[in-house]
Amino acid sequence: MDSREENVYMAKLSEQAERYQEMVEAMKNVAQLGTELTVDERNLLSVAYKNVIGARRAAWRIISSIEAKEVERNENESKITKVKHYREKIESELTNICNDVLNVLDSHLIPSAASSESKVFYLKMKGDYLRYMAEFSTGDVRKDAGNKALAAYKAAIEVASQDMLPTNPIRLGLVLNFSVFYYEILNSQDEACTLAKQAFDDAISGLDKLTDDSYKETTLILQLIRENLSLWTSNKGDEDDVDKDDGDD
């Protein structure tokens, strides 16, 4: 078993054990080899980072909500300070994870991507982690992350529109997350809805040409897009509702 095989095996083993940080480290070793990842390797890398950051994104949302309620209730300063410091601790962890992913993408994965699918996959991933950074950041940091995320998503859309079918799950996952970015980060409801609805309509017209496996994956993402469109256009969305992206399980 060579080094690449060993790291992939350890990543799969770590996934089974739900030890996602170790899964990340194994797949980083593969990414740093400087050659294009297989589809299986690419998905392992994505799953590893998604699980590492997913728990912290959820924790940040919970703690931020608690902090806001403590302030609203005018709790004593000691409680508010403790919650604030705890939130900042989570934000520090989130920042480190995002920077780690972005470094791997910019230094290894995007430069070595040969196929259109790989390019779109990694540019989307770059947009996603910059979006995550914008979620919890403020001021110039949020603005910078938002601008870079927008550029990454637009670059991915350009490649996807030229080289991939409207029913391609990677292209649809990109549109799903890009539209969430427009809605949540840029507060552009019209842009979010236009992008999502166009992609939904284009994909629906091509569903009858898909195989069973592709059909299942494509319709799952279309369902998430439709749920977001329903939420965004109803004007009844509760402030606690969370828009669906392909990182929400």
WOJO-V696271 format. One record per residue. N is the residue number from 1. OMEGA is omega in whole degrees, -180 to 180 (* if undefined). BURIAL is I if it has 9 or more other C-alpha atoms within 8 Angstrom, else O. Layout:
N & OMEGA & BURIAL
N & OMEGA & BURIAL
This chain:
1 & -180 & O
2 & -174 & O
3 & -180 & O
4 & 179 & O
5 & -178 & O
6 & -180 & I
7 & 178 & I
8 & 178 & I
9 & 180 & O
10 & 177 & I
11 & 179 & I
12 & 178 & I
13 & 179 & I
14 & 178 & I
15 & 179 & I
16 & 180 & O
17 & -178 & O
18 & 175 & O
19 & -166 & I
20 & 177 & I
21 & 177 & I
22 & 175 & I
23 & 177 & I
24 & -177 & I
25 & 179 & O
26 & -178 & I
27 & 173 & I
28 & 178 & I
29 & 178 & I
30 & -179 & I
31 & -176 & I
32 & 176 & I
33 & 175 & O
34 & 176 & O
35 & -177 & O
36 & 178 & I
37 & 171 & I
38 & 178 & O
39 & 179 & O
40 & 180 & O
41 & 180 & I
42 & 180 & I
43 & 177 & O
44 & 179 & I
45 & -179 & I
46 & -180 & O
47 & -179 & O
48 & -178 & I
49 & -178 & I
50 & 180 & I
51 & 179 & I
52 & -177 & I
53 & -176 & I
54 & -180 & I
55 & -179 & O
56 & 175 & I
57 & 179 & I
58 & 179 & O
59 & -179 & I
60 & 179 & I
61 & -179 & O
62 & -177 & O
63 & 178 & I
64 & 178 & I
65 & 178 & O
66 & 180 & I
67 & -180 & I
68 & 180 & O
69 & 178 & O
70 & 179 & I
71 & -179 & I
72 & 180 & O
73 & -180 & O
74 & 178 & O
75 & -178 & I
76 & -172 & O
77 & -178 & O
78 & 179 & O
79 & -178 & I
80 & 179 & I
81 & 179 & O
82 & 180 & O
83 & -180 & I
84 & 180 & I
85 & 179 & O
86 & 176 & I
87 & -179 & I
88 & 176 & O
89 & 178 & O
90 & 179 & I
91 & 177 & I
92 & 178 & O
93 & 178 & I
94 & 180 & I
95 & -180 & I
96 & 179 & O
97 & -180 & I
98 & 180 & I
99 & 178 & O
100 & 179 & O
101 & -176 & I
102 & 177 & I
103 & 179 & O
104 & 180 & I
105 & -175 & I
106 & -175 & I
107 & -172 & O
108 & -167 & I
109 & -180 & I
110 & 178 & I
111 & -177 & O
112 & -179 & I
113 & -178 & I
114 & -177 & O
115 & 178 & O
116 & 180 & I
117 & 179 & I
118 & -180 & I
119 & -180 & I
120 & -179 & I
121 & -176 & I
122 & 177 & I
123 & 175 & I
124 & -180 & I
125 & 177 & O
126 & 177 & I
127 & -179 & I
128 & -175 & I
129 & 171 & I
130 & 175 & I
131 & 179 & I
132 & 180 & I
133 & 179 & I
134 & -178 & I
135 & -173 & O
136 & -178 & I
137 & 178 & O
138 & 173 & O
139 & -176 & O
140 & 180 & O
141 & 177 & I
142 & -179 & I
143 & -180 & I
144 & 179 & O
145 & 179 & I
146 & 179 & I
147 & -180 & O
148 & 177 & I
149 & 179 & I
150 & 180 & I
151 & -180 & I
152 & 179 & I
153 & -180 & I
154 & 177 & O
155 & 179 & I
156 & 179 & I
157 & -179 & I
158 & 179 & O
159 & -178 & I
160 & -178 & I
161 & -178 & I
162 & -166 & O
163 & -175 & O
164 & 179 & I
165 & 179 & O
166 & -180 & I
167 & -179 & I
168 & -177 & I
169 & 179 & I
170 & 178 & I
171 & 180 & I
172 & 176 & I
173 & 176 & I
174 & -179 & I
175 & 178 & I
176 & -176 & I
177 & 178 & I
178 & 180 & I
179 & 175 & I
180 & 177 & I
181 & 178 & I
182 & -175 & I
183 & -172 & I
184 & -174 & O
185 & -178 & I
186 & -179 & O
187 & -179 & O
188 & -177 & I
189 & -178 & I
190 & 179 & O
191 & -179 & I
192 & -177 & I
193 & 180 & I
194 & 180 & O
195 & -177 & I
196 & -177 & I
197 & 179 & I
198 & 180 & O
199 & 179 & I
200 & -178 & I
201 & -180 & O
202 & -178 & I
203 & -178 & I
204 & -177 & O
205 & -178 & O
206 & -175 & I
207 & -176 & I
208 & -179 & O
209 & -174 & O
210 & 171 & O
211 & -177 & O
212 & -178 & O
213 & 180 & O
214 & -179 & I
215 & -178 & I
216 & -178 & O
217 & -179 & I
218 & -178 & I
219 & 176 & O
220 & 179 & O
221 & 178 & I
222 & 177 & I
223 & 178 & O
224 & 178 & I
225 & -179 & I
226 & 178 & I
227 & 178 & I
228 & 179 & I
229 & 179 & I
230 & 180 & O
231 & -175 & I
232 & -176 & I
233 & -177 & O
234 & -174 & O
235 & 179 & O
236 & -177 & O
237 & 177 & O
238 & -178 & O
239 & 179 & O
240 & 179 & O
241 & 179 & O
242 & 178 & O
243 & -177 & O
244 & 166 & I
245 & -174 & I
246 & 172 & I
247 & -180 & O
248 & -179 & O
249 & * & O
